[in-house]
Amino acid sequence: MVGRPWLADGRVDLLHVIDDPLASVWSTGLAETSSRRYVENVRVDAQRVLAEQLARTGDPAAVEVDVHVVKGSRLPDIAILDFIDKHRVDLLVIATIARGGAPGVLVGNTAERLLPCLRCSLLAVKPNDFQCPVTLEAEHQELPSTTGFADK
């Protein structure tokens, strides 16, 4: 690709895993066709939102992006790992919002769960307004001597 030699033989796959809340319910009371229609509507809506977000990223001809919307379970982890294996992904870029765990220290719930299972590199991206809650106890605290002797 002109102007992007780092993508010469690469591709970008954009994956979104949709949650099927009806999958965990033993009986929804809905006809099978209604259940399938609901999941299809969620999938189509997710594709629309992803296309809108992708359109805001710049020149659409600069990089070819394949959009994938797959149905997962309550946690997207298995669907993500399956996708990585199937498509031989080299780098997983995942957005994080750090809703749980030790904020600012941990990468992000999904990223944390995936990390021990990944066979590819991981880049976790925090939102623009993210503020790390980890601070120094005292900004101007004197550091201890590295020699073990008091400096005079």
N, C-alpha and C positions, 0 to 999 in steps of 0.2 A: 504494500500500500504506500502510496506517495506520502512522504512526510511522517510516516510512522514505521520506521524500520524495525522497531521492537515488536511489531505485530505481524511481521512478514509471513510467518506460517502459523499464526495463532488465530484463535477465535474467542469470542466472548459469548458465554451462555448466561442468560439472566434467568434465575430460578426463583419461583415463588411457590411455596407449599401451602395449599389451602387446607384448613381444618374442616373436617366433616363431622360436625357435632352429632349428626344422626347416626354415625357409624357405631358410637358407643352405647346407643340406646337399644335395648332389646326389641322393643316394639314402639314405633312412633305413632301408630294409628293412621299413618299416611299410606296411600297406595304406593306401590313400588315406582310407578311412573312419576308421581309427585315428588318422591324422594330424589330420584334421578334428575328431575327437572330443577329442583332446588340446588343440587350440587353443580349442575351445569350453569345455572345462573350465577352462582358464586364464582365459578371458574371464568366465565365471560367477563364479569365485573372486574376480577383481578387482572385479567389480560388488558382490559381497557385502562385501568389505573396505571399499570406498568408501561403501556404505550405512551400515556400522557407524560409520565415521569421521564421516560427515555427521550421523548421529544424535547424536553427542556435541557438535555445534556449537551446540545450543540449540533454540529453537522452530522446528520444521520448517515451520510454517505462515507464519512471518514472511517468508521468502524462497523463491520457487519456484526450485528447482535442477534442471536437466536433467543427468543423468549419462550420459556417453558413454565407452564402452570400445572402442577401435579397435586393429586389428592394425597394427603398424609393422614396420620393418626393424630392423637392429642399433642404429641411432640413431633416437630418436623425432622428430628435427627435422622431417623432411619431413611426417610425419603431423600434427604440431602446426601447421606453416605452412599445410598444406592445410585444416585445421580452421578456422584463423583467417580464411582467405580465404572459405571456404564459409559461415561463420556471422557474418561481418562483425564480428569481435571488436574492441572498442575498447581493452580493457585485458587484458593477459596477466599473471596472477599465477602465479609459479612458485616452488616450494620448492627451495632449494639446500642442498647439504651440503659443497661446496668440497672434493672429494676430491683434486683435482689443481690444477695451476697454482700461482701464488703465493698461498698461503692468506691470506685477509683482504684481499687487494687485488683479486682477480678476483671477479666476481659468482658464477659457478658454471659448470661445463662446458657444460651444455645452454643455459643463458641466454646465455653468451658466444658460442656458435656461432649462436644465433638472432638476437642483437642487430642485426647488419648487415642482416638480411633482413626485419625486422619493419616493418610499416606501422601498428602500434598501440603504445600505451604498454606499458612493462614494469615490473612490481614484483617484485623478487626478495626472497624471505623466507628468512632464516636460521633454523635450529632454535633453540629456547629455550636450549639449553646451549652455543650457539656462543660461543667466546671468540676475539676478534681477536688474532692473533699479532703484529700490528704494534704496537710500543711506541716511546716516545720514548727516545733514547739516555740522556738524563739528565733526570729529571723537573724538577729545579730548575735546569736550565742557564739561564744568563743569555742573554736574547735580544739580538742585535746592535742597535745604535742605528739608527733609521730615517733619521737625518740624515747618517750617515756620519762624524760627529764623536763622539768619546768623550764621554759624559755625565759631568760632574763634580759 
